[in-house]
Amino acid sequence: MSSPNTPDNNDSQPHVTPGADLWSKASAAPAASAEAPSAAKASGGTGWERDVLEKLVFASIKEQRASRRWRFFSRLLWSVVVLLVLWVVFFKDTATKTSTTPHTAVVEIKGEIASGADASAEFVVAAMRSAFEDSGSRAVVLLINSPGGSPVQAGIINDEMVRLKAKYNKPLYAVVEESCASAAYYIAAGADEIFVDKASIVGSIGVLMDGFGFTGVMDKLGVERRLLTAGENKGFLDPFSPMSAQQKEFAKEMLEQIHLQFIGVVKAGRGDKLKETPEMFSGLFWTGQQAVELGLADKLGSLDYVAREVVKAEEVIDYTRRDNVAERLVKKFGASIGSGSVQAVRGLVPAIR
């Protein structure tokens, strides 16, 4: 039996309120979790963080390498494109066409025959010389599709045709496509033979000088033309000034002289083949079939026919000289600058034209 002053064995333990132990454990857990990162930092970081950082670094490196490779590839691709463009612009059109094997040499005369055009005497003559000089060419064919143009340019080409035929002793043929009129026929007349299509337009052996006169309209509108000249005929052919009878007669005489030169070239080139009629040199033109009947052309035939059946060399090589793209751009740029300069100067000094 215990004494009243002696505590019971159960009373010697501290008194614990129900649920207090659970509360203390719960509150201690966050503290332990908070201490864990500190310990991890102290030991150099946990494994999963290191893995994430490594993956990020490697992904960034791979992306940079891929970006560098793509930049290199794109620059290489653009360099190839630029080189191809430069080759086409500067070299392709002006490449020398030569062949030692037997072939038919072709020079195109297409469009207007004029200085600065593709069918200028400069280009056509240069192409004909290359064609005649080539040891492989068995004959030269002028492939013509032109409504005409400058008699001066046509005369230069015709003269060179006569010289080259005599020098190289090679035949020269003209093959007409759609049209061979005026200055184009001036050129064709110098060929050994002229081949046409039955529907081609051939002829127009004549000369013209065209323009406009606005004097009547100006009088009705009350506009006064102020043209100052030194020389009574300096304003000759000015569209805003009347033409005198003397000036008109002078122009007609000049055209008649050029016309006689044209007729002389045709007669010299065609000789006894011509079946002259009163209309032959009047400026009229005919179909290819009619041209053959009149002796203005020899036979019906195309380029392939001439190469195969006449020249006996089916391989056709084109010697036509053309402006390449760069030359055309330079000419247009130069023409634009020149035009602007002329317009600026015209307002400052009198014109001598």
Summary of the structure (lengths in Angstrom):
residues: 353
radius of gyration: 46.3
end to end distance: 153.1
largest distance: 170.6
contacts: 927
relative contact order: 0.11
helix: 52%
strand: 13%
